[in-house]
Amino acid sequence: MSSNPTRNQYQIKLFHFNEITHVGDQLCVPQSSTRTITLSNSIYLDQLKRVVAERDPSTDVTEVIFMLKADQIDEDDPSQLALFERMLREGIYYNGEKYVRSIKSPAMGRTQRTEFIQEKYVVDLYRHITLGKMPPLTNIHKWEAALGVSRSAAQPVPYIPRIVVIPDYEKDEIIEDVWKVEKCAANLEQQKLVFEEKTKQREYFKAKKELKPTKEQLHKLERIPNKTISWNGRTKSVPDQNEYKTFNGWNKKNRRVKLEAIPFSARSVMYNDELYPCYSIEQTEEIPIITINEESIGFKRVEYPKYENKNVQFFDGQGLMSFQFAERIGQHLNLSYSPNAAQGRLPYIKGNFIRIDLMKWFKENSVTEIKDVFGELQPIIDKEGRPIDLILTKSCFKAWHQYSEGEAKPKCLFENITEYEALLKVHNHNNFWIANYAKPAYQMNAYTPLTYQYIHALNLTLNDLYQLATPLMDVIKRVLHGQKNEVHGNWLRDIAYTKAFLHMLVQEDDEPKDVDEEPDEQEDEIERGQKKQFINEIIQAIDLNELMLYDGNVRKFIVKQVMLKVQDMLKGRIPIRGSYFYLTNDPIAFMEHASGKPVTGVLKKNQAFMNRKRGMHALFRSPLTIFNEVGKLDFVRVHNRYIRHLDNVIVLNCCDLTLARLGLGDVDGDTALCTNDPTILSAVIDAPTIINEDDKKVAAPVPNHMDSIIKMELKSLHNLTGRCTNVNTYFQNMALEEGNLQARVLENSVLKFLQGQIIDATKNGLEVEIPYVLDRLAIQMPYFFRFVNGGKAEDYQHSMKSPFNQFCVKAEKYIDDKFQMKDGKLDQSILGIESTRQLLQDMSKVSQPKFLSYLAHIEPLYKKYNKLKNQINHRQKQFNELKKWERDNDTRKAISAEYAKLREKYKAQCEEICPYPSILASVAVEIAYQNYGTYSFAWLFVDGLLENLKQHENVMKREVRRVNRLTNRNVEGKELTVQAGIATIDDLEFPFHVPDGVYSLFEIMGQFFIGYEAERETVVQTSNTPSMLDEKSTRRILKNYPLGFSTLKKSEEESQLIADQALGKKLQIQVVEQNYVHIIDEHGERKCIIPRDQAIRRDEELSLLDFDGAAIEFIRIEKVTKSSFKAIVHID
């Protein structure tokens, strides 16, 4: 079976709001912009292509649309709001054509992206997407979301299934302890103080932006002095803000600069090459302290023991698909299996559909027809012989938008499912679309990173965090240090382990991203491609000769990748054993509901099911704001043949509030991290579910025209989701700093409640505000947050009492201590080489005078290259030090492009001087490895390096193969038996094509590998370089010549003995493999060697590689060390 098909992708222009200009009476975007964004195929693009092809067959679809990003709009600037409204109302001109607002998904709304389409296509496009339906009165938020279904990135399956839509299911009552967040009676005095302070603070921030001193004014002011402080066990010099402080400095003292004093700073201070104003205490005022309580927040948390939860909805966004339909999907997507779950899309249809043998269940339960949501009876097999392919609930069918005056609930846009199917044909919808699907368990990562939100919702100690980090740290230590050799006691690189690690890096880059939403900006394909290419080059080099594990450039790359893994943990991304799986409600209960039978299902309260999972598991879903949202369920064995194949989908019961606990209202494709890690399980806090009974409220219907859309867009300009998350993190961290996760339960309960309201606001249009007393405190985020958002340490809290802050401090120190290492001179007595340089050069193809000439011409280019590369490195470093929201993708991509252009430019210039890849690589290695120790320059000429390395190939390879089918399985055996292409371990058999035998397994982060020896040659492209040897030589008589020698010994006594034996003797120079210079006696025994830095003397135009067979006499010994000595010699 071939690999999964790639999605069709399209590059369209991307503009920013601040690029809009006025040209006459038109709004225009620049014609010269090269910025693009990637769109994947979708119902929307499929229909747009049809519309464009009908009108203008020669026009490409990418020419008729562009994306505009408006996330930088200043809501306090009326002129910007007016411009935003005008562009929505009047459209934008590009290349002389008028473009107007197109269909917008909720995801686009969250990231402030609006697509514009050429006006002449918009009417036809809308008719195809809406199937000709346009309700005059509707809930504009839900209507836009329904149309936005068409924008999901998806793959087409050329088949329209037979669909039955059934009513939603609500359970009458579930009795369970709950918490609720409710509005509390206002304390007028406190509310007045809050209002006044909020007004003052708004004025203060506005004045800071508009009135603070200019750079010129700050340069004229006296600078505040520096002082030395202790920081993370070290000392550093920082500005002394004892008397004069910055805005942030006074804020930490609960004071702010008076409005009238802002333009007149008393001093200035330099931070990271930037000047900031400083003020004296007389220029400030105290900020009133408003106690955080229910009255000042405006909400209270109320506990309701054994609460009667009424009309609890299940199967929201869920459907079931037949085995036959799932098989059809698998075939069209070129899968080797039928997916157990698929996120499906059609006009007005969005849901997650679970694979169940519908036909067999109906037959065995004597069901011949079911009643649909329109009240019509639908036969299991219709008159045309079509079986039901798909059963979905009303919640999946987003077609209830037809409001009438005086009616509270909308009607469906279609009379029945027959009309819907007919209109699909009329409007050329011939495909069912798959946005995503459930991969088999063995294709999913066995380890998945936590997030800082998850960590802050658990009662974890510092030792717990160490325990969670242990599996990754074991990998890091093994890759960094290898294993200790029992013979000589030295640490040697682990070849199989490192090869497996490198293959995992490639696999990480190949993993698909979230396909249900388009990326915010075009991904930096240049940087990703460069990394992937270099990994493959490293793998090939190690494959040729395993000693390349000790290469300086290879080592530098591997150490950097390992360091990035540790830095990821500083962001909370500590990998734990567990995976994200789709969530769904009990399919048997669904079938009972669909058939009109009493709904019981197969699971009880607090139970869940996934084949092969047993026992207690914790469940996490983002965004996670409080410990109440961590689920804890008992996974049980279920003896029901209709669901036993579900080994990659979490089946939830229909008896408790698990969905509400996980912050879910639906199961339309959401996933949860599922783990049975004992450290995690013991840190879960048992607390009631927080419910919000108003979450189904919707905004009143409005006329379906541009005025309503503009009001909606203006309300949605500022999405509070991120801010609410940050404020929540601030108080979770505060609770942990205070030593008790539950210490800030009021604040975090309210923020959890508000987070749900903010998310629902995109559907119901209701306005949400974070209470001022909570929002104003969260200015300085916790210490660990600087690893998440970037920026200077001074921008974050100094307190490090919480377990995760302490963990970050320790991890920082580990990075400082352990990631400065690099391989320089190697232990030749063990590895047989002095440096990998010897493997990467082939001196047999060029005479030494010619080689020295190439060196002289190419070294100046290297110096220019390295200077420019360091300048780009500096810009990259500055960019990485910016806060996350200050890093723009244009700059990121420009830096990657600069690296690529620099490499191409200097590679080409060097090739003009020396057009022979093998020789050019040898020259570059001499410069980058031997003379400067920077390594990377030589890898511009990787074809030549590999050609030279081929001369030193190890034909006996250490093969490493990943055993995919063991991922996410509990493997008890340590050995894999393979016979005739079938592997066996424990009770599992599967195809696996390696030579017959018994193989030892080794594991890296839940992935299993085997390693074995095999004879194989690596295919390397050779350049057929002509011989550059001639009669010229640098050989000449050298009298009283100072030279250094290596003894390959480990003590001064041993080296002294060799020096004494050589003194006064006439020995002989032997050049081995045109690369090594040995000193041998009359019996041919090697006495010592001349290191490479001594062998080629460029300033003297001398190469001892030309001195094979020359006599050498040791006149005087100058100095002896542990492994070398210097001597004065005569060479004839």
Secondary structure as UniProt FT lines:
FT   STRAND          9..16
FT   HELIX           17..19
FT   STRAND          21..23
FT   TURN            24..25
FT   STRAND          26..28
FT   STRAND          36..40
FT   HELIX           43..55
FT   TURN            57..58
FT   HELIX           61..63
FT   STRAND          65..69
FT   TURN            71..72
FT   TURN            75..76
FT   HELIX           78..90
FT   STRAND          92..94
FT   TURN            95..96
FT   STRAND          97..101
FT   HELIX           106..110
FT   TURN            111..112
FT   STRAND          113..118
FT   HELIX           119..130
FT   TURN            131..132
FT   STRAND          137..138
FT   HELIX           140..148
FT   HELIX           149..151
FT   STRAND          155..157
FT   STRAND          163..166
FT   STRAND          169..183
FT   HELIX           188..211
FT   HELIX           215..220
FT   STRAND          226..231
FT   TURN            232..233
FT   STRAND          234..239
FT   HELIX           247..252
FT   TURN            253..254
FT   STRAND          255..257
FT   HELIX           259..261
FT   TURN            262..263
FT   STRAND          267..271
FT   TURN            272..273
FT   STRAND          274..279
FT   HELIX           281..283
FT   STRAND          284..286
FT   HELIX           294..297
FT   STRAND          299..314
FT   TURN            316..317
FT   STRAND          318..321
FT   HELIX           323..332
FT   TURN            333..334
FT   STRAND          341..346
FT   TURN            347..348
FT   STRAND          349..355
FT   HELIX           358..364
FT   TURN            365..366
FT   STRAND          369..371
FT   TURN            373..374
FT   STRAND          377..379
FT   TURN            383..384
FT   STRAND          390..393
FT   HELIX           394..396
FT   STRAND          400..402
FT   TURN            405..406
FT   STRAND          411..412
FT   HELIX           417..426
FT   TURN            427..428
FT   STRAND          432..437
FT   HELIX           441..443
FT   STRAND          447..449
FT   HELIX           452..455
FT   TURN            456..457
FT   HELIX           462..481
FT   STRAND          483..484
FT   TURN            486..488
FT   STRAND          491..492
FT   HELIX           495..510
FT   TURN            515..516
FT   HELIX           525..544
FT   HELIX           546..550
FT   HELIX           552..570
FT   TURN            571..572
FT   STRAND          575..577
FT   STRAND          579..585
FT   HELIX           587..594
FT   TURN            595..596
FT   TURN            605..606
FT   STRAND          607..609
FT   TURN            611..612
FT   STRAND          615..620
FT   HELIX           627..629
FT   STRAND          631..635
FT   TURN            641..645
FT   STRAND          649..652
FT   HELIX           658..661
FT   TURN            662..663
FT   STRAND          671..675
FT   HELIX           678..683
FT   STRAND          689..691
FT   TURN            693..696
FT   STRAND          702..703
FT   HELIX           706..715
FT   HELIX           721..737
FT   TURN            738..739
FT   HELIX           741..744
FT   HELIX           745..764
FT   HELIX           772..775
FT   TURN            776..779
FT   TURN            783..784
FT   HELIX           785..789
FT   HELIX           793..795
FT   HELIX           803..818
FT   TURN            819..820
FT   HELIX           828..831
FT   HELIX           837..840
FT   HELIX           843..845
FT   HELIX           848..881
FT   HELIX           884..886
FT   HELIX           889..913
FT   HELIX           917..925
FT   HELIX           926..931
FT   HELIX           936..941
FT   HELIX           942..950
FT   TURN            951..952
FT   STRAND          956..962
FT   HELIX           964..966
FT   TURN            967..968
FT   STRAND          975..979
FT   TURN            980..981
FT   STRAND          982..985
FT   TURN            986..987
FT   STRAND          988..991
FT   STRAND          997..1004
FT   TURN            1005..1006
FT   STRAND          1007..1015
FT   STRAND          1038..1046
FT   HELIX           1052..1062
FT   STRAND          1066..1072
FT   TURN            1073..1075
FT   STRAND          1076..1080
FT   TURN            1082..1083
FT   STRAND          1086..1090
FT   HELIX           1092..1095
FT   STRAND          1096..1097
FT   HELIX           1098..1100
FT   STRAND          1102..1103
FT   HELIX           1104..1106
FT   TURN            1108..1109
FT   STRAND          1111..1120
FT   STRAND          1124..1131
//
